[in-house]
Amino acid sequence: MPVSANIFRRRALALSAGLVLAATTGMGAAWAAEGSWPSKPITLVVPYPPGGTNDNVARLIAEQVSNRAGQPVIIEYKPGAGGTIGAQFVARARPDGYTLLNASIGNLAIAPQLMPVQFDAFKSFQSIAYIGSGITTFAVRADFPARNLQELVAYAKKHPITLGTSGVGTPGHMAGVYFQQITGIQMTHVPYKGSAAAINDAIGGHVDLVIDPLSTTFVRAEKLKALAYFGTRTPPEGLKGVQSVAQQGFAKWDDAFGGSFFWTAPAGIPEAVQKKLTGWVLEALATPEVRQALVQVQVSAAPADAAATTAIVHKMHGLARDIFVTPAQQPVALAK
């Protein structure tokens, strides 16, 4: 074999060996990174302003995960556009487990059907774990004439009525639209940048009605009056004499209208990291202390793994599509 051919062959073998070494070194580094994860603080994005239910849930679970991870979980607020600004930020983040979203079902299942977004509700995210659903009240200012939902419907048929929500594409917005569909009433939607702002205006009499988990806290403080509740089988603390939505004749009401909360991450997160996060969240939700703390912020714990969380998002996406995009021509009849 000519000398030049031998030199070429040796160079080719060296190049191949170098490529194999580089590949295995890169894989080893990736495995090592996953094995040592987390080695720095984790950012948990809250896509609403401070003070709402999403924020309360985020703080509670973040503390629990931080204790298990041995690293701080830092809350970062990115509110706006029905929570889609925060969702978009997380969708574009590096999928390394250091940037997560404390999602409300509105971010991924509802709002993207009502406004343009720069992410895909299913392809852009990897579910981590489902936390729970909102314990929600229909609430009005203390001097509002209605005492229950039937009286609210009767009042709305004779008077203009406004509904304050935490934003376009939020569970409260969807609940209000569905309630109008099944009763035939009309309400003017007033979207806010978060639950706290909507609640404050309801207390001040600037809007008539709010449908939000946070409203329950202000009912207990006697700043608002509850007309009905849902999202729990027993009346929330402080709601004496108030019946559930179903008990008042709305048998097809879905508790999902109260919203739900879960952790998700950018698509492509390493499987080992995802499993760690899922395990930590579910461990936290298994403790009675955490479950009780969630009730105090108007959330009923319903722990579920990543696959089940994704299934819930798909279900809610379909429900929102039926209500907003292809509403039924005939309202759903009330139970007799």
C-alpha positions in Angstrom: 0.0 0.0 0.0 1.4 3.4 -0.9 2.7 5.6 1.9 0.1 8.3 1.1 -2.7 5.7 1.4 -1.4 4.6 4.8 -1.3 8.2 6.1 -4.9 8.8 4.8 -6.1 5.6 6.5 -4.4 6.5 9.9 -5.9 10.0 9.7 -9.4 8.6 9.0 -9.1 6.2 12.0 -7.9 9.0 14.2 -10.8 11.2 13.1 -13.3 8.4 13.7 -11.9 7.7 17.2 -12.0 11.4 18.0 -15.7 11.6 16.9 -16.5 8.6 19.1 -14.6 10.1 22.0 -16.3 13.4 21.6 -19.7 11.8 21.4 -19.2 9.6 24.4 -17.7 12.5 26.3 -20.7 14.7 25.5 -23.1 11.9 26.5 -21.2 11.4 29.7 -21.4 15.1 30.5 -25.1 15.1 29.9 -25.6 12.1 32.1 -23.4 13.7 34.8 -25.4 16.9 34.5 -28.7 15.0 35.0 -27.2 13.0 37.9 -26.1 16.2 39.7 -29.3 18.1 38.9 -30.2 20.5 40.4 -26.9 22.2 41.0 -28.4 25.7 41.1 -31.7 27.5 41.9 -34.8 26.6 39.9 -37.1 29.3 38.5 -40.8 28.7 38.8 -42.8 31.1 36.6 -46.1 32.4 37.9 -48.1 33.7 34.9 -50.3 36.0 36.9 -49.7 38.9 39.3 -48.9 38.2 43.0 -51.8 37.6 45.4 -54.0 35.2 43.4 -54.6 31.5 43.8 -51.9 30.5 41.2 -49.4 32.5 43.2 -50.5 31.0 46.5 -50.2 27.4 45.1 -46.8 28.2 43.6 -45.4 29.4 46.8 -46.7 26.4 48.8 -45.4 23.7 46.4 -42.2 25.6 45.6 -41.2 25.5 49.3 -41.8 21.8 49.4 -39.8 21.0 46.3 -37.0 23.3 47.4 -36.7 21.3 50.6 -36.4 18.1 48.7 -34.1 19.4 45.9 -31.7 21.1 48.2 -31.9 24.2 46.0 -34.0 27.4 46.2 -37.1 27.5 43.9 -37.4 31.1 43.0 -40.8 32.6 42.0 -40.8 34.8 38.9 -43.9 36.7 37.9 -44.7 37.1 34.2 -48.4 38.1 34.0 -50.5 39.2 31.1 -52.6 37.9 28.2 -54.5 35.4 30.2 -51.3 33.8 31.5 -50.0 33.1 28.0 -47.0 35.5 28.4 -45.6 33.4 31.2 -46.4 30.2 29.3 -44.6 31.5 26.2 -41.5 32.4 28.3 -41.3 28.9 29.7 -42.0 27.2 26.3 -38.9 29.1 24.9 -36.7 28.3 27.9 -33.8 25.8 27.8 -35.3 22.3 28.6 -32.9 21.6 31.5 -35.3 21.6 34.4 -34.3 25.0 35.7 -37.2 26.9 34.3 -40.8 25.6 35.1 -44.3 26.9 34.8 -46.9 26.9 37.6 -49.7 26.5 35.1 -53.4 27.2 35.5 -55.5 25.3 33.0 -56.3 28.6 31.3 -52.7 29.1 30.2 -52.6 26.0 28.1 -56.2 24.8 27.4 -58.4 27.9 27.2 -56.5 31.1 26.3 -54.7 29.8 23.3 -58.1 29.2 21.6 -59.0 32.9 22.1 -55.8 34.7 21.2 -52.7 34.2 19.1 -49.9 32.6 21.1 -46.3 31.7 20.3 -46.4 28.1 21.5 -48.3 24.8 21.0 -50.3 23.8 24.1 -49.2 20.2 23.7 -45.9 20.1 21.8 -44.2 22.9 23.6 -44.5 21.5 27.1 -43.7 18.4 29.2 -46.1 17.8 32.1 -44.6 17.4 35.5 -47.5 16.8 38.0 -51.1 17.8 38.6 -51.7 19.6 41.9 -55.4 20.2 42.3 -58.5 22.1 41.3 -60.0 25.3 42.5 -62.6 25.5 45.3 -64.7 28.3 43.8 -67.6 30.5 44.6 -70.1 32.6 42.7 -69.7 35.8 44.7 -71.3 39.2 44.7 -70.9 42.3 46.7 -72.6 42.2 50.2 -75.6 44.3 49.2 -76.4 42.6 45.9 -80.1 41.6 45.9 -79.7 38.0 44.8 -79.1 35.3 47.4 -78.6 32.2 45.1 -78.2 31.4 41.4 -81.9 31.3 40.6 -82.3 34.8 41.9 -79.1 35.9 40.1 -80.6 34.6 36.8 -83.9 36.4 37.5 -82.1 39.6 38.3 -79.9 39.4 35.2 -83.0 39.0 32.9 -84.2 42.4 34.1 -80.9 44.3 34.8 -77.5 44.6 33.2 -74.9 42.6 35.1 -71.1 42.5 34.9 -68.7 39.6 35.5 -65.2 40.3 36.7 -62.6 37.7 35.9 -58.8 37.2 36.2 -58.5 37.7 32.5 -59.5 36.5 29.0 -59.2 32.8 28.6 -59.2 32.0 32.3 -61.4 29.4 34.0 -63.6 32.2 35.5 -64.2 33.6 32.0 -65.1 30.1 30.7 -67.4 29.5 33.7 -69.2 32.8 33.0 -69.7 32.0 29.3 -71.0 28.6 30.0 -73.4 29.9 32.7 -74.8 32.3 30.2 -75.2 29.5 27.6 -77.2 27.3 30.0 -79.4 30.1 31.5 -79.9 32.4 28.5 -78.8 35.5 30.4 -76.3 38.1 29.2 -73.4 39.4 31.3 -70.7 41.9 30.3 -67.3 40.4 30.8 -64.7 42.6 32.5 -61.3 41.0 32.4 -58.6 42.0 34.9 -54.9 41.2 35.1 -55.4 38.7 37.9 -57.9 37.5 40.5 -57.0 40.0 43.2 -57.9 43.0 41.0 -61.2 41.5 40.0 -62.0 40.7 43.7 -61.2 44.2 44.8 -63.5 45.7 42.2 -66.3 43.3 43.2 -65.9 44.4 46.8 -66.0 48.0 45.7 -69.2 47.5 43.7 -67.5 48.1 40.3 -68.5 44.7 39.0 -71.4 42.6 40.1 -70.1 39.0 40.0 -66.9 37.1 40.3 -66.4 33.3 39.8 -63.0 32.6 41.3 -61.3 30.5 44.0 -59.9 33.6 45.7 -63.5 35.0 46.3 -64.1 32.3 48.9 -61.6 34.0 51.3 -63.4 37.3 51.0 -66.8 35.6 51.6 -65.4 34.3 54.9 -64.3 37.9 55.7 -67.9 39.0 54.9 -66.7 41.4 52.2 -68.5 39.4 49.5 -71.6 37.2 49.5 -71.6 33.7 48.1 -74.4 32.5 45.9 -73.0 29.0 45.2 -69.9 27.0 45.4 -68.3 24.2 43.4 -65.0 22.2 43.3 -65.6 20.4 46.6 -68.3 18.0 47.9 -68.7 19.9 51.2 -69.3 23.6 51.7 -66.1 25.5 52.1 -65.4 26.9 55.6 -67.5 30.0 56.3 -70.2 29.4 53.6 -73.1 28.5 56.0 -76.4 27.9 54.2 -74.9 28.1 50.7 -75.7 25.3 48.3 -73.5 24.0 45.6 -74.1 24.8 41.9 -75.4 21.2 41.3 -77.7 21.4 44.3 -79.3 24.5 42.8 -80.3 22.6 39.7 -77.3 22.9 37.4 -76.6 19.2 37.2 -74.2 19.4 34.2 -71.9 21.9 35.8 -68.3 20.8 35.6 -66.0 21.4 38.6 -63.3 22.0 36.0 -64.7 25.5 35.6 -63.0 26.4 38.9 -59.6 26.0 37.3 -56.8 23.7 38.1 -53.1 23.9 38.8 -50.1 21.9 37.7 -46.4 22.0 37.0 -45.1 21.8 33.5 -41.7 22.3 31.8 -40.4 23.1 28.3 -40.6 20.1 26.0 -37.4 18.1 25.8 -36.6 18.1 29.5 -34.4 15.1 30.4 -36.5 12.1 31.6 -34.4 11.7 34.8 -35.0 15.3 35.7 -38.7 15.1 34.9 -39.1 12.0 37.1 -37.3 13.8 40.0 -39.6 16.7 39.8 -42.8 14.6 39.5 -41.7 12.6 42.5 -41.0 15.6 44.6 -44.4 17.3 43.8 -46.3 14.1 44.5 -44.4 13.5 47.7 -45.4 16.9 48.9 -49.0 16.4 48.0 -49.1 13.1 50.0 -48.5 15.0 53.3 -51.7 16.0 55.2 -50.1 19.4 56.1 -49.7 20.3 52.4 -53.2 19.1 51.5 -54.7 21.2 54.3 -52.6 24.2 53.3 -54.0 23.9 49.8 -57.5 23.9 51.1 -56.7 27.2 52.9 -55.9 28.8 49.6 -59.1 27.3 48.0 -57.5 24.3 46.2 -58.6 20.7 46.5 -55.5 18.5 46.1 -55.8 15.9 43.3 -52.2 14.6 42.7 -51.5 13.0 39.4 -48.4 12.0 37.4 -47.2 13.6 34.2 -49.2 11.4 31.8 -52.4 12.0 33.8 -51.7 15.7 33.8 -51.4 15.8 30.0 -54.7 13.9 29.7 -56.4 16.6 31.9 -55.0 19.4 29.7 -56.4 17.6 26.6 -59.8 17.2 28.3 -60.0 20.8 29.3 -58.9 21.9 25.8 -61.8 20.0 24.3 -64.2 21.5 26.9 -63.1 25.0 26.2 -63.3 24.4 22.4 -66.9 23.3 22.8 -67.8 26.4 24.9 -65.9 29.1 23.0 -65.3 27.9 19.5 -68.3 25.6 18.7 -70.9 26.5 21.3 -74.1 24.4 21.3 -77.0 25.9 19.5 -79.4 25.0 22.4 -78.5 25.7 26.0 -78.0 22.7 28.3 -81.3 22.1 30.2 -81.3 22.5 33.9 -81.9 19.4 36.1 -85.5 19.0 37.2 
